[in-house]
Every structure is written in C-alpha cells, then in structure tokens.
Amino acid sequence: MTTSALRTPPAPTPSLLLEYAITAANAAAVYLRGLDRDHLAREYKTSSHDIVTEHDRAAEEIIVSELRRLLPTCRIVGEEGGERPADGGAVPEQVSFYVDPIDGTSNFAAGLPLFCISIGVAVGDELVAGVIDAPILGQVFAAADGPATLNGKELSPRATHDAADALVLTGFPGQRVGKEFPEFAGRASLELANGVSAVRHLGTAALELAYVAAGWADATALGTINPWDVAAGFHILRRAGGTVRTWPGRDARTDATAAERPDHLQPAYVACTGETRLEVLDRLQDELQSLRDAEGDSERDAD
C-alpha cells in the first residue's frame, strides 16, 4: 500500500458541506412545519427556563440521519444527543457539524414562529459553513466561502449604528448570569437599556445572530452559550461583513488556554453587524469576565 493511500482524504469543499447542511436542515424543517404545535408536551432539562420536547429529539435524529447519509465520516455535536464521533476518531481535517435542531424551543412550544434549525460546519477548528433555517418564517440564512445569503439573495454589509441609534437583540445578561452575579446583572441590564436605542430579546441566539448578519439589528450578545447555538450564526455573520468578539467565561478558571479556543467554543460573545463595535456591550462583557476571573482566584486562594 502506498503512503498516499494511507492519507486521510481531504474534506469536501465548504460549498459542498453547506449543501449537506442545508439538505439536513430542510428535512427537519419539513418535519417541524407538519406538526400541530397547539398541544405540545414539554419536559425540563435543568429548570423551567430550559425545556425540551420530543420534537427537538426527533428533528435532531432526522438531521443526524441525513448528515450520516451524505458524509458518513463526519463528527456531529448536537444539543440533544451530545457528541457523535466519526468512526476512527478525530483527524486533522475532521468535519464537525454543530447541530441545534430547534433553537428557541420555548417559542416553538408556545406556538410562536421565532425558532430555527441551526447547523454550523467546521473543518478541524475552523468554521467553513453554516445554515440557519426558520421553517415557519420561511427564512434560510446560509454561507460557505462566498457571501452570506438569505433565501439565496446576497446579504449586503452595513455599518454598525452609533449606540444612540442602535437596536440590540439580546437577553444579556440573562437568568444564568443573574444567578452568578445578581448585582452585576441588575446594573448591566439598566446600563444596556440606557446605553442604546432599543433592546429586544427573541429567545433564540441563532436567529438573533442571523438578523444582525442581515443588518436588521446592530448587535447581539450572551454571557453563557453552547457551540451548537452560535457556530452557524458566527460564520454567517462574518461572511456578511460583521464582527464577533468572544470571552472564555468560567472555563478560564480551570484551563489556562481557554481563551485560545476557536470562537464557537467560547461561552460568551458580542457580535456586531459591522466592523465598528458597540462599546457598552464589550465593556459589560469585559466586566463580567473580570468578575468570573476574580471569583476563580478567590476559590484557588481558599484551597
């Protein structure tokens, strides 16, 4: 056997990987559109703020089945099923799909149309493609190595508005940060509300990123997030001309290299529609990170 025969075959092109992601997302979207959402049973993962339905699991299995059919060697990291490694383990050009079958489950379960399927694609540690499909709204945001698109039409970059005119889509600081640092969370909510033109929370991080990518809002941010929520959105936003800044959060307490992880593996972020940043959001995230770092220092001193 020759040396070349032993080499791992190169990953498919970003455009082909995007096709795979769009195909899988569409299969789940067809399923979700066919449901009667007036009487959905719900379960709770960790609290009443974190729900799941049987359809989250069913949609993820549809996506996994499609992705395995299209690319049997892929690794899949899903919200409901966790990590499904590729046969043979990780390789340098490992293709990973980050799958959120229903981002915005509370909206979905309540009958609201503000939910979506989010699939981000990475080769190794680099995001190369992503799709966000809002099945009831009829909106499909996508990007590979070309321009970001909405229903096939190219998204045009625009500048971030000054804070006084900026619309921010976010739940920051949110319930989880509120439990960590109640005083900070209360003050941050007021500072953000007073520091920009308007703040709205859609209840789905992926759609908020997509809408910032489209230029319909100026920024979005969260202090605690998972990679399947943001992988697709980060890539789409950047291909649309937007910018993302991330923070390592509590992970920095136990991992000195946490800040060096790829952005989609970081737990806190601020994303803006243009290159100009919204200072109030970056500053509040800096402060939150400092609080988390200081708490970690105190815990180590107590040991």
N, C-alpha and C positions, 0 to 999 in steps of 0.2 A: 504494500500500500504506500502510495507516495505521500510526502509531507503535506502537499496541498489538499489531499483527500481527508486529512485529519483536521483541517482547519474548520472552525465554525463558519457556516455560511453567513454572508453579510445580511444585516437586517433589511427588510423591504424598505423601499423609499418612503419618506414622510407622506407623500401623496397617496400611496397605496395603503399605508397604515391608517390614514384618515378615512379612506374608503371603507376599510374594515370597521372602524369605529362608528361611522355614520350608518352602515348597514345594521350593526348590532343595536345601536340606539333606536333606529327606526322600527326594528322588530319589537322592542319593548314599548315604543310609543304606540304602535298599533294595538298591542295588548291593553295598555292603560286607557286608550281612548274608548275601548269597547266595554269598560266597566260601568256599572251603576254605582256612582260614588255617594249616593244619598244615604246608604246604610252600611258603612264600612266598619268592621271590627278593628279595634286597635289594642296594642299591647304597649307596655312601658319597658324601656331598656334600663335606665338608671333613675329616672324620675318622670313626673308628669310633663316635664319640658322636653323629654327625649322619647318620642313614640316611634313605633314601627307597626306596619300592617303586613298581612300575608302577601299583599301585592308588592311590597318592597322586595321580599324574598323571591317571589315568582318572577318579577321583572329582572332581578339580578341573574337568576338562573337562565332566563332567555338570552340575556347579554352574554353570559359565560359560554353558553352552548354555541352561539354564533361565532364568538371570537375563537373558541377552540376549533370550530369547523374551518374557519378561514386561516388561522395561524396556530396549528397545534403546539408549537414550541413556545408560545407566549406565556408570560407570567401575568397573573391577574390579581389585583389588590382591590377587594370590594368592601363596601361598608357593611354588608350583612354577612358575607361568607369569609371575610378575612383574606389572608394571602393564599393563593393557589399557585405554588411554584411550578415552573416548567419542568418537564422531565429532564433529568440530567443536571439540574441545579443551575445557578447563575453563571452567565458567561459575559465577556466584555461588552458584546453587542446585544445583550438581553433586551427583548422588547417587553415592556411592562405597560399594562392597561390599568389605569386607576378609575374605578367604576363606582359611581353613586347612582343607583337605579331610580331613586326618587329623592331629589334634593328639594326639601320643602314638604316633608311628609305631613306636618301639622296642617298646612294649607290643603294638601291633597285630601286628607281625611275629612276636612271640614267642607269640602266641595268647592274650594277656591281654585282658580286656574293657574295660580302662581306657584308652579312646581316644574321640575325639569329632570331630564336624564343627563348626566354629565360623565363623559369618558375622556380622560386625558391619556396621552401616549408618550412614553419615554423610551429612548434607546440608551441603555446604560443609565446615567444620571441626568441626561439632557431631555427636556420636553421637546417633542418634534411635531405633535399634532394634538388636536382637541376638538370635541363637538359638544355642544350644549343644545339639547332638543327639548323645547317646551311644547308638549304634544297638544294641549288644549288651545294654546295661544297661536299655534301654527308658526312658531319661530325656531329656526335652526341656525345657530351660530357655529361657524367652523373655521379652522385654519390648519394649514400644514406649513410648508416652507414658502408659501406665497402670501398674498394679502388675506386678512380675515374677511369673512363674508357673513351676511345674513340672508338666508334663503337664496344663496348663490350670488347676491349682489355685494360688491366690494364695499367694506366699511371705510369711510374716509377719516383720517386722523383729524383731531381738532385740539386746540389748546385748552388747558385747564383754566377755568374761570378763577378770578380772584376770589378770596374767601367770602367777601360780602355778597357775591353773586352765585356762590357755589351751591349746588344740590348734592348732598351726600346720601348714599344708600347704605345704611349700616344699622346693626344692632349693638354696635360698640358703645360702652364697654360690655354690656350684656350680663346675663344672670350668673355665668360662671366666674367672671372677673369680679362681680359683685359679692360673691361668696368669699373670694380670696381677699379682696381689699375693699370693704364696703365704703370707707371714707373716700378713697380714690374714685371709686365707681360713681358715687353721687356727684362729686365735684366734676369729674370728667364729662358726665352727661350734660351738666349745665354749661361747661366751657365750650363743648362742641356745639350745643344748641345756640349759644350766643355768638359763636365764632364764625358761623357760616349762614348762608341764606335760609337753608331748609335741610332737615334731616328726615329721611323716610326709611323704614325697615320693611323689606319684602318678605323676610322669613326664608330666604334661600340664597346662600352665599354665591352659588354658581350663576344664578340669574342676575344678581347684583353686579358681579364681575362682567357678565355679558353686556349689561346695559351701560356700564361705564365704558366698555370697549366700543359700544355703538355711539358714544358721545351723548347719551341721553341723561347722564349724570356725570358729576366731576370726580367723584372718588367713592371708595368703599373700603371698609376695614373691619377686622375682627381680632380679638386678643387670644382666642383659642379656636383652632380649626384642625381638620384632618386632610390628608393629601387628596383623597377622592373628592372632596368638596371644591378644591381650588386648582387642581392640575390642569384641567381643560381651560378654565377661565383665565389663569395666568398666561397660558400660551396664546389664547385668542386675543387677549388684551394687548399683549406685547406686539403681536403681528398687526394690530390695529393702530400702533403708534403710542400705546400707553406705557406706563412705568409701574413697577412693583418694587416695594421695599419690604423686607421681612426681618423678624426678630426671633431668637431661639427660645424665648419663654422660659418655662421652668426646666426644660431639658438642659440648660446651661449649668444647672446645679450639679449634675452627675456626669456630664460629658463635656470636656474642655473643647472638643471640636464641633460642638453642636451648631455654632454659628457658621461653620463652613459647609454645612449640608446644603443641597440644592434647595432653591426657594420653595418648591412644592412640598418639601419635607419639613418646613419650618411651621411652627404653630401660630404665629401672629404676623399680620401684614397690613400694609396700606397700599392700595392700588389707585392710580390716578389716570384720567383719560388722556393726558398729555405729559410732556416732559416736566413741566412745572409742578412742583409738589405743593400740597396743602399743609402749611406749616403746623397748624393746630393739631392735625391728626398725627403727623410724625412726632411732634413733641410729646403728645399724650402717650404714644406707644413707647417712646424713649423712657418716659417716667414710669410706665408700667414695668418695663424691663428692669429698671433700676430697683424698683420695689421687690421684684422677684429675685434679683441677684442678692439684694441685702438680706432677704429672708433666708436664702440659701447660706449666706455667710454666717448668719446667726445660728442656724442649725448645726453647721460644722463646728462653730466655736463651743457649742453646748456638748458636743460628743467627747 
